[in-house]
Amino acid sequence: MLILVPILILVAIIVAIDQLYFNDPTAKNMSSPSEKHQKANDTNATQKYLDRYIKK
């Protein structure tokens, strides 16, 4: 029974490291609607710039 204690501690440390350093990447992609709208506006502005000055 005493052997299980270090094993459980080791498992707890591994899980803690996994949670700290390897977070779910989809959680970072959640942004507010205003941020998505701003990004869309930036993309449109870039495309308009390319169409006007580069593609002539």
C-alpha positions as CSV (number, residue, x, y, z in Angstrom):
1,M,0.0,0.0,0.0
2,L,2.9,2.3,0.8
3,I,4.2,1.8,-2.8
4,L,1.1,3.3,-4.3
5,V,1.6,6.7,-2.6
6,P,4.7,7.7,-4.8
7,I,3.0,6.4,-7.9
8,L,-0.1,8.5,-7.2
9,I,2.0,11.6,-6.5
10,L,3.9,11.0,-9.8
11,V,0.6,10.7,-11.7
12,A,-0.6,13.9,-10.1
13,I,2.6,15.8,-11.1
14,I,2.3,14.5,-14.7
15,V,-1.3,15.6,-14.9
16,A,-0.5,19.0,-13.5
17,I,2.3,19.5,-16.0
18,D,0.1,18.5,-18.8
19,Q,-2.6,21.0,-17.7
20,L,-0.1,23.8,-17.4
21,Y,2.0,23.4,-20.5
22,F,-0.3,21.7,-22.9
23,N,-3.6,23.5,-22.8
24,D,-6.4,22.9,-25.2
25,P,-5.6,24.9,-28.3
26,T,-9.3,25.4,-29.2
27,A,-9.8,27.5,-26.0
28,K,-7.4,30.1,-27.3
29,N,-9.3,30.5,-30.6
30,M,-12.4,31.7,-28.8
31,S,-12.7,35.4,-29.4
32,S,-15.4,38.0,-29.0
33,P,-17.6,38.9,-32.0
34,S,-16.0,42.4,-32.1
35,E,-12.5,40.8,-32.5
36,K,-13.7,38.6,-35.3
37,H,-15.3,41.7,-37.0
38,Q,-12.1,43.7,-36.7
39,K,-10.1,40.8,-38.1
40,A,-12.5,40.6,-41.1
41,N,-12.1,44.3,-41.6
42,D,-8.3,44.1,-41.6
43,T,-8.5,41.2,-44.1
44,N,-10.8,43.2,-46.4
45,A,-8.5,46.3,-46.2
46,T,-5.5,44.2,-47.1
47,Q,-7.3,42.7,-50.0
48,K,-8.4,46.1,-51.2
49,Y,-4.9,47.4,-51.0
50,L,-3.6,44.5,-53.0
51,D,-6.2,44.9,-55.6
52,R,-5.6,48.6,-55.9
53,Y,-1.8,48.9,-55.9
54,I,-0.3,45.6,-56.5
55,K,-2.5,43.9,-59.1
56,K,-2.5,46.9,-61.6
